[in-house]
């Protein structure tokens, strides 16, 4: 495989493969930490209420507001949490059905 083919393969993976798409998210560590904790608490159900996830994400964003790498909007953490979660749903990293996340 040539270098050009490898680069094209990696570019394609970055746009389509869930793991790569996850890694390019600037707040992936926050989202993963929060959603993992939520899913672990609700492991019997296998899903999390969207409202609970948004509340927890908003709080987590505030908790990490001093970390410049995450660029947290301290004035509107709930809105930022909603935008981040919608982006993850759009990317197929989280599935939403009936106001529950899987």
KABELKA-V659794 format. One line per field, one symbol per residue. phi: phi as a letter, one per 20 degrees, with the letter a starting at -180 (. if undefined). psi: psi as a letter, one per 20 degrees, with the letter a starting at -180 (. if undefined). burial: I if it has 16 or more other ideal C-beta (glycine too) atoms within 10 Angstrom, else O. A space follows every 50 residues. Layout:
phi: ???
psi: ???
burial: ???
This chain:
phi: .ffgffffgfffffedfgfffffeffdgfffffffffffffdffembcfg fffffffgffgffdfeegfeleeffcfffffffffffffgfnecddblmc dc
psi: prggggggghggghhhpggghghiphkghggggghggghghkhhhjrppg ggggggggghghhkhiohhimpnihmhgghggggghhhghijhqppplkq p.
burial: OOOOOOOOOOOOOOOOOOOOIOOOIOIIOIIOOIIOOIIOOIOOOOIIOI OOIIOIIIOIIIOIOOOOOIOIOOOOIOOIIIOIIOOIOOOOIIOIOOOI IO
